[in-house]
Amino acid sequence: MKKLRWAADEGGIWEQDISTPITLEGEARPVPGEPLPLGICRGTKLSRPKQLHFFQRFMSSPFIPSHSHPHGFSLQSVLALPSPSPNWFCTVLGQFNFQKFVSSLPTSQPDASSLFHTITSQLRDKSLYALGFCSELSLTPNDTFLFTSDAYAHPSKSPRNKAILHHKFPDHNLTLQAVSPGLFVDGSGRYWDVPVSTSIDLASLPSEAGLSYHLCMHHNAGNPQLFGGGHTLAVPAALRPGFSFKSSFSFKHNVEIWRSKAPKLKMVQPFDIFLSNPHISASAIVGATMAAYIGDNSVGYQQVDQSRSFTGLSLHAPALKSSLLADMFSSVSLTAQHGNFQRLFLDLTRFQARLDVPYGRKFITNAAKLAQDFFNSQQPSMESVKAICPNATISLQQQIAGPFSFRVDSGVAIEWKNKDWEMQVRDPVFALEYALQVLGSAKAIAWYSPKQKEFMVELRFFET
């Protein structure tokens, strides 16, 4: 589920950037150790200025709309700056708060001169605007340096700066990142600002099957604050000042159940080459993760462990302000597709389902309790049944006409208060996709999350 997925990758133990319209850069990072809430949309590696530049240059879209709960409806546009080298990409991104501008206009019907004066005076309001500068330089064929700086006229919003260095090894990707302030999202969907956040990330190249691993060192400095202000005592433990070292290893296995051998239409290019083969397939992932925390963040994790939020293996050394956490994870997914995405109408129906099994120790402990209850002819504990039930997410995509398709991703939950155990759909994300046929596998996506009250238009490449 790589397009609009919020189900965490590799069994739900690794943090990848998500898409959000609340800032100009359009990205946030999940709080380490907390699974993303449903209704959160996965991000993309293509920078936001490059996406907008593509929309304006190749799709004749001078303004890109977005909506977020704190800002309302906004319009974004980008201006490419002249650069001395073809390997250097510089832009200035502007955002105009259209909803705030409209709400400030008088509701009565004034005369033309007073209306013109009101509009011009409102357009001079600096709080309606935000500007972002982006510089992306290809140092070598394997090294890319990205720097962004966003400025907001609103007095309560501080500038946001980010520097990222990407290096491509033959079999790995190395990423060095420094952000001030860093934007994070917790398991409840709240956004947090960390004054200074730096990280070093080494990951094996993505593969369809086999072994993969991920290593990361992360450092936070300063006291985290709720994005947009506000006060709360429940600061996520992983965002407190300190160092963290995290590693994960996983093994993935794919099984092809059925694949269509019917010939495709001749001389007709599919709208998306990755979605042109009807099939039914399944995959399974199993792995382990380990994390070490040094500093105030480790003290927070001791409190989390005491509240039984974490059920894996843990070791704490209060005198040294350090913690060590480890556990296992697994997930199973099923994909079924009908149609080649070549014809103009209803030639693509795609279904995906994923089950994330609870972490190893939690699952084994509660499964043993249930087995003991059955052996002793006792009524099974409802808490144990809930603990071993996997988290489920589903996705359904349907072609509407030509390159347009509609997609909905949602979680599936059991209503435990009802004795009939009714299934319920939770926190869906709705999307309208437009396949860019000339690029083989690329699409423009307009998605909306009712839970987060966020709407965004994005560009995605090479995703299935």
C-alpha positions as CSV (number, residue, x, y, z in Angstrom):
1,M,0.0,0.0,0.0
2,K,2.5,2.6,-1.2
3,K,0.3,5.4,-2.5
4,L,-1.9,6.6,0.3
5,R,-0.8,4.3,3.0
6,W,-0.7,5.2,6.6
7,A,-0.1,1.6,7.7
8,A,3.6,1.7,8.8
9,D,6.1,0.0,6.5
10,E,8.0,-3.1,7.5
11,G,5.4,-4.2,10.0
12,G,4.8,-0.8,11.7
13,I,8.2,-0.2,13.3
14,W,9.9,2.4,11.1
15,E,9.1,6.1,10.8
16,Q,8.8,7.5,7.3
17,D,7.8,11.0,6.4
18,I,4.2,11.7,5.9
19,S,2.3,14.3,3.8
20,T,0.7,17.3,5.5
21,P,-0.4,20.7,4.3
22,I,0.1,22.5,7.6
23,T,3.6,23.7,6.6
24,L,5.1,24.8,3.3
25,E,7.5,21.9,3.0
26,G,4.5,19.5,3.2
27,E,6.1,16.9,5.4
28,A,6.2,15.7,9.0
29,R,7.8,12.7,10.7
30,P,6.0,10.2,13.0
31,V,7.0,10.2,16.6
32,P,9.5,7.3,17.1
33,G,7.8,4.3,18.7
34,E,4.2,5.5,18.1
35,P,2.3,4.0,15.2
36,L,0.7,6.5,12.8
37,P,-3.0,7.1,13.4
38,L,-5.4,6.1,10.7
39,G,-6.3,9.0,8.4
40,I,-2.6,10.0,8.0
41,C,-1.2,9.9,4.5
42,R,2.3,8.7,3.6
43,G,4.6,11.1,2.0
44,T,6.9,11.1,-1.0
45,K,10.6,11.6,-1.5
46,L,10.1,14.3,-4.1
47,S,10.3,17.8,-2.6
48,R,7.3,20.0,-2.4
49,P,8.7,22.8,-4.6
50,K,9.6,20.2,-7.4
51,Q,6.1,18.9,-7.3
52,L,4.6,22.3,-7.7
53,H,7.1,23.2,-10.4
54,F,6.0,20.1,-12.3
55,F,2.3,21.0,-11.9
56,Q,2.9,24.5,-13.3
57,R,5.2,23.6,-16.1
58,F,3.6,20.4,-17.5
59,M,0.0,20.5,-16.3
60,S,-0.8,24.2,-16.6
61,S,-1.7,24.5,-13.0
62,P,-0.4,27.9,-11.7
63,F,-2.0,27.5,-8.3
64,I,-2.2,24.3,-6.2
65,P,-4.9,24.2,-3.5
66,S,-4.5,22.7,0.0
67,H,-6.5,22.7,3.2
68,S,-5.6,22.2,6.8
69,H,-7.4,22.6,10.1
70,P,-5.2,25.5,11.4
71,H,-5.0,27.5,8.2
72,G,-8.1,26.7,6.2
73,F,-8.1,26.8,2.4
74,S,-4.8,28.0,0.8
75,L,-3.3,28.4,-2.6
76,Q,0.4,27.6,-3.4
77,S,2.6,28.6,-6.3
78,V,6.3,28.3,-7.0
79,L,8.8,30.5,-9.0
80,A,11.9,28.8,-10.4
81,L,15.0,31.0,-9.9
82,P,17.8,31.1,-12.5
83,S,20.8,29.0,-11.4
84,P,24.4,28.9,-12.7
85,S,24.3,25.2,-13.2
86,P,21.8,22.6,-14.6
87,N,22.5,20.5,-11.4
88,W,21.2,23.3,-9.2
89,F,17.5,23.8,-8.7
90,C,16.3,26.9,-6.8
91,T,12.7,28.0,-6.2
92,V,10.7,30.4,-4.1
93,L,7.4,28.9,-3.0
94,G,4.5,31.2,-2.0
95,Q,1.3,30.5,-0.1
96,F,-1.8,32.6,0.1
97,N,-4.5,32.0,2.7
98,F,-7.5,32.3,0.6
99,Q,-10.0,31.3,3.2
100,K,-8.8,34.0,5.7
101,F,-8.9,36.6,2.9
102,V,-12.5,35.7,2.0
103,S,-13.7,35.7,5.6
104,S,-12.3,39.2,6.1
105,L,-14.4,40.7,3.3
106,P,-17.6,42.5,4.4
107,T,-20.8,40.5,4.2
108,S,-22.9,43.5,3.2
109,Q,-22.9,44.9,-0.3
110,P,-20.7,48.0,-0.3
111,D,-20.2,50.3,-3.3
112,A,-17.4,49.5,-5.8
113,S,-14.9,52.0,-4.4
114,S,-15.2,50.8,-0.8
115,L,-15.1,47.2,-1.9
116,F,-11.9,47.8,-3.9
117,H,-10.3,49.7,-0.9
118,T,-11.2,46.8,1.4
119,I,-9.7,44.2,-0.9
120,T,-6.5,46.1,-1.5
121,S,-6.1,46.7,2.3
122,Q,-6.7,43.0,3.0
123,L,-4.2,42.0,0.4
124,R,-1.6,44.1,2.2
125,D,-2.1,41.9,5.3
126,K,1.1,40.0,5.7
127,S,-0.5,37.3,7.8
128,L,-2.1,36.0,4.6
129,Y,1.2,35.0,3.0
130,A,4.1,32.6,3.6
131,L,7.3,32.2,1.6
132,G,9.7,29.3,1.3
133,F,13.1,29.1,-0.3
134,C,14.4,25.8,-1.7
135,S,17.8,25.0,-3.0
136,E,18.6,21.4,-4.3
137,L,22.1,20.8,-5.6
138,S,23.4,17.6,-7.2
139,L,27.0,17.5,-5.9
140,T,27.8,14.2,-7.7
141,P,25.7,11.6,-9.4
142,N,25.4,9.9,-6.0
143,D,25.1,13.0,-3.7
144,T,22.3,15.5,-3.4
145,F,22.1,18.4,-0.9
146,L,18.7,20.0,-0.1
147,F,18.2,23.2,1.9
148,T,14.8,24.7,2.6
149,S,13.8,27.8,4.6
150,D,10.2,28.8,5.2
151,A,9.1,32.1,6.6
152,Y,5.7,32.9,8.0
153,A,4.4,36.4,8.6
154,H,2.2,35.4,11.5
155,P,3.9,36.4,14.7
156,S,3.2,33.0,16.4
157,K,5.0,31.0,13.7
158,S,8.8,30.8,13.7
159,P,10.9,30.2,10.5
160,R,11.5,26.5,9.6
161,N,14.8,25.4,8.2
162,K,15.9,22.0,6.9
163,A,19.2,20.6,5.5
164,I,19.4,17.1,4.0
165,L,22.3,15.3,2.4
166,H,21.5,12.1,0.5
167,H,24.2,9.7,-0.6
168,K,23.6,6.6,-2.7
169,F,25.8,3.6,-2.0
170,P,25.6,0.5,-4.4
171,D,23.2,-1.3,-1.9
172,H,22.3,1.4,0.6
173,N,21.0,4.9,1.0
174,L,22.5,7.3,3.5
175,T,20.7,10.3,4.7
176,L,22.0,13.1,7.0
177,Q,19.3,15.5,8.2
178,A,19.1,18.6,10.4
179,V,15.8,20.4,11.0
180,S,14.9,23.5,13.1
181,P,12.3,23.1,14.3
182,G,11.5,19.5,13.4
183,L,7.8,18.7,12.8
184,F,6.5,15.4,14.3
185,V,3.0,13.8,14.5
186,D,2.1,11.5,17.4
187,G,-0.3,8.5,17.6
188,S,-3.2,10.8,18.3
189,G,-2.7,12.9,15.2
190,R,-1.3,16.0,17.0
191,Y,1.7,17.8,15.5
192,W,4.7,18.8,17.6
193,D,7.7,21.1,17.1
194,V,11.1,20.0,18.3
195,P,13.5,23.0,18.5
196,V,16.5,21.1,16.9
197,S,16.3,17.6,15.4
198,T,19.2,15.8,13.7
199,S,19.5,12.3,12.4
200,I,21.8,9.9,10.4
201,D,19.9,7.2,8.6
202,L,21.3,4.1,6.7
203,A,18.9,1.8,4.9
204,S,19.3,-1.1,2.5
205,L,17.7,-0.6,-0.9
206,P,14.0,-1.5,-1.1
207,S,13.4,-5.0,-2.4
208,E,10.4,-6.9,-3.4
209,A,11.4,-9.9,-1.2
210,G,14.3,-11.0,1.0
211,L,16.2,-9.5,3.8
212,S,16.3,-5.7,4.5
213,Y,17.5,-3.6,7.4
214,H,17.5,-0.1,8.7
215,L,19.8,1.8,11.1
216,C,19.3,5.2,12.5
217,M,20.9,7.6,15.1
218,H,18.6,10.5,16.2
219,H,19.2,13.5,18.5
220,N,16.7,16.0,19.8
221,A,17.5,19.2,21.6
222,G,15.1,21.6,23.3
223,N,11.7,21.3,24.8
224,P,8.9,20.1,22.4
225,Q,5.9,22.3,21.9
226,L,2.5,21.7,20.3
227,F,2.4,23.0,16.8
228,G,0.5,26.3,16.8
229,G,0.8,26.8,20.5
230,G,-1.1,25.3,23.4
231,H,0.0,23.6,26.6
232,T,-0.1,19.9,27.5
233,L,1.8,17.7,30.0
234,A,1.6,14.6,27.7
235,V,4.8,15.3,25.7
236,P,5.7,12.1,23.7
237,A,8.7,10.4,25.4
238,A,10.7,10.0,22.2
239,L,10.6,13.8,21.5
240,R,12.3,14.7,24.8
241,P,16.0,15.8,24.6
242,G,18.5,13.0,24.1
243,F,20.0,10.4,21.7
244,S,18.3,7.4,20.2
245,F,19.8,4.5,18.3
246,K,17.4,2.2,16.4
247,S,17.8,-0.8,14.2
248,S,15.4,-3.2,12.5
249,F,15.8,-6.3,10.4
250,S,13.0,-7.9,8.4
251,F,12.4,-10.7,5.9
252,K,9.7,-10.5,3.3
253,H,8.3,-13.4,1.2
254,N,5.9,-13.0,-1.7
255,V,3.5,-15.7,-3.0
256,E,1.8,-15.3,-6.4
257,I,-1.6,-17.0,-6.3
258,W,-2.8,-16.2,-9.7
259,R,-1.7,-14.0,-12.7
260,S,-3.7,-13.4,-15.9
261,K,-2.3,-14.8,-19.1
262,A,-4.8,-13.0,-21.3
263,P,-3.1,-10.8,-23.9
264,K,-3.3,-7.0,-23.5
265,L,-4.7,-4.7,-26.1
266,K,-2.3,-4.2,-28.9
267,M,-0.9,-0.7,-29.6
268,V,-2.6,0.7,-26.5
269,Q,-0.3,1.8,-23.7
270,P,-1.6,1.3,-20.1
271,F,-2.4,4.4,-18.1
272,D,0.0,3.0,-15.5
273,I,2.5,0.3,-16.4
274,F,2.7,-0.9,-12.8
275,L,-1.1,-1.4,-12.7
276,S,-1.5,-3.3,-16.0
277,N,-1.3,-7.0,-14.8
278,P,-4.4,-8.6,-13.3
279,H,-3.3,-10.9,-10.4
280,I,-3.8,-12.1,-6.9
281,S,-0.8,-12.2,-4.6
282,A,0.1,-12.3,-0.9
283,S,3.2,-11.3,1.1
284,A,4.4,-11.7,4.7
285,I,6.9,-9.8,6.7
286,V,8.6,-10.9,9.9
287,G,11.3,-9.1,11.7
288,A,12.8,-7.6,14.9
289,T,13.6,-4.2,16.1
290,M,15.8,-2.8,18.9
291,A,16.1,0.8,20.2
292,A,18.4,2.4,22.7
293,Y,17.7,5.8,24.4
294,I,20.1,8.0,26.2
295,G,18.9,11.2,27.9
296,D,15.6,12.6,29.0
297,N,13.9,10.6,26.3
298,S,14.9,7.4,28.1
299,V,13.2,8.6,31.4
300,G,10.1,9.1,29.4
301,Y,10.2,5.6,28.0
302,Q,10.5,4.2,31.5
303,Q,7.2,5.9,32.4
304,V,5.7,4.6,29.2
305,D,6.8,1.1,30.0
306,Q,5.4,1.3,33.5
307,S,2.0,2.3,32.1
308,R,2.2,-1.0,30.0
309,S,2.0,0.9,26.7
310,F,5.0,-1.0,25.6
311,T,4.9,-4.7,26.0
312,G,8.2,-5.8,24.5
313,L,11.5,-6.6,26.3
314,S,13.0,-3.6,28.1
315,L,15.9,-2.7,30.3
316,H,16.2,0.6,32.1
317,A,19.2,2.2,33.9
318,P,17.8,5.3,35.7
319,A,21.2,6.3,37.0
320,L,22.6,6.5,33.5
321,K,19.4,7.9,31.9
322,S,19.3,5.1,29.4
323,S,16.8,2.5,28.2
324,L,16.9,-0.5,25.8
325,L,13.8,-1.8,24.1
326,A,13.4,-4.8,21.8
327,D,10.6,-6.8,20.2
328,M,9.4,-8.7,17.1
329,F,6.8,-7.8,14.5
330,S,5.0,-9.4,11.6
331,S,2.4,-8.5,9.0
332,V,0.4,-10.2,6.2
333,S,-1.0,-8.6,3.1
334,L,-3.2,-9.6,0.1
335,T,-3.5,-7.8,-3.2
336,A,-6.1,-8.6,-5.9
337,Q,-6.5,-6.7,-9.2
338,H,-8.9,-7.0,-12.2
339,G,-8.3,-5.2,-15.4
340,N,-5.3,-3.9,-17.4
341,F,-6.0,-0.2,-17.0
342,Q,-6.0,0.2,-20.8
343,R,-9.6,0.8,-21.7
344,L,-11.5,4.0,-21.1
345,F,-14.0,2.8,-18.6
346,L,-13.9,0.4,-15.5
347,D,-10.8,-1.4,-16.6
348,L,-9.1,-1.4,-13.2
349,T,-10.4,-2.7,-9.9
350,R,-7.8,-3.2,-7.2
351,F,-8.2,-4.4,-3.6
352,Q,-5.5,-4.5,-0.9
353,A,-5.7,-5.7,2.7
354,R,-3.1,-5.8,5.4
355,L,-3.0,-7.3,8.8
356,D,-0.4,-6.1,11.3
357,V,0.0,-8.6,14.1
358,P,0.7,-7.2,17.6
359,Y,4.3,-7.2,18.7
360,G,5.8,-10.5,19.6
361,R,5.8,-10.6,23.4
362,K,2.3,-9.1,23.6
363,F,0.9,-11.6,21.1
364,I,2.6,-14.7,22.7
365,T,1.6,-13.7,26.2
366,N,-2.1,-13.2,25.5
367,A,-2.3,-16.2,23.1
368,A,-0.9,-18.4,26.0
369,K,-3.6,-17.0,28.3
370,L,-6.3,-17.8,25.8
371,A,-5.0,-21.4,25.4
372,Q,-5.0,-21.8,29.1
373,D,-8.6,-20.6,29.4
374,F,-9.7,-23.0,26.7
375,F,-7.8,-25.9,28.3
376,N,-9.5,-25.2,31.6
377,S,-12.9,-24.8,30.0
378,Q,-13.1,-21.2,31.1
379,Q,-14.6,-18.2,29.3
380,P,-11.7,-16.5,27.4
381,S,-10.7,-13.0,28.6
382,M,-12.0,-10.2,26.4
383,E,-8.8,-8.3,27.0
384,S,-6.7,-11.2,25.7
385,V,-8.8,-11.6,22.6
386,K,-8.4,-7.9,21.9
387,A,-4.7,-8.0,22.4
388,I,-4.1,-10.7,19.8
389,C,-6.3,-9.3,17.1
390,P,-4.3,-7.8,14.3
391,N,-4.7,-4.2,13.1
392,A,-6.4,-4.3,9.7
393,T,-6.3,-1.8,6.8
394,I,-7.9,-2.1,3.5
395,S,-7.7,-0.2,0.2
396,L,-10.0,-0.1,-2.8
397,Q,-9.2,1.6,-6.1
398,Q,-11.6,1.8,-9.1
399,Q,-11.0,3.4,-12.5
400,I,-13.7,6.0,-13.3
401,A,-12.8,7.1,-16.8
402,G,-9.6,7.2,-18.8
403,P,-6.7,8.0,-16.4
404,F,-9.0,9.0,-13.6
405,S,-9.5,6.6,-10.7
406,F,-11.0,6.8,-7.2
407,R,-9.4,5.3,-4.2
408,V,-10.3,4.9,-0.5
409,D,-8.0,3.6,2.2
410,S,-9.4,2.8,5.6
411,G,-8.9,0.9,8.8
412,V,-11.2,-1.9,9.9
413,A,-12.0,-2.3,13.6
414,I,-14.2,-4.6,15.7
415,E,-16.8,-2.9,17.9
416,W,-16.0,-4.8,21.2
417,K,-18.8,-3.2,23.2
418,N,-21.3,-5.0,21.0
419,K,-21.7,-8.7,21.7
420,D,-22.1,-9.3,18.0
421,W,-18.6,-8.0,17.3
422,E,-19.6,-5.8,14.4
423,M,-16.9,-4.7,11.9
424,Q,-16.6,-0.9,11.5
425,V,-14.7,1.3,9.1
426,R,-12.4,3.8,10.7
427,D,-10.8,7.1,9.6
428,P,-10.9,6.7,5.8
429,V,-8.7,8.7,3.3
430,F,-10.4,9.5,0.0
431,A,-8.3,10.2,-3.1
432,L,-8.8,11.0,-6.8
433,E,-5.9,9.9,-9.0
434,Y,-4.9,11.1,-12.4
435,A,-2.4,8.8,-14.1
436,L,0.3,10.5,-16.2
437,Q,0.4,8.0,-19.0
438,V,3.4,9.6,-20.8
439,L,5.7,8.9,-17.8
440,G,4.9,5.2,-17.5
441,S,4.0,5.2,-13.8
442,A,3.3,8.6,-12.3
443,K,0.2,10.2,-11.0
444,A,-1.3,13.4,-9.6
445,I,-3.2,12.7,-6.4
446,A,-5.8,14.8,-4.6
447,W,-6.5,13.3,-1.2
448,Y,-8.7,14.3,1.7
449,S,-8.6,13.0,5.3
450,P,-11.8,13.7,7.3
451,K,-10.1,12.8,10.6
452,Q,-7.2,15.2,10.2
453,K,-9.3,17.7,8.2
454,E,-6.5,17.9,5.6
455,F,-6.6,18.2,1.8
456,M,-3.6,18.1,-0.4
457,V,-2.6,17.7,-4.1
458,E,0.6,15.7,-4.7
459,L,2.7,14.1,-7.3
460,R,3.8,10.5,-7.0
461,F,6.2,8.4,-9.1
462,F,6.7,4.6,-9.4
463,E,4.3,3.5,-6.8
464,T,1.9,0.5,-6.8
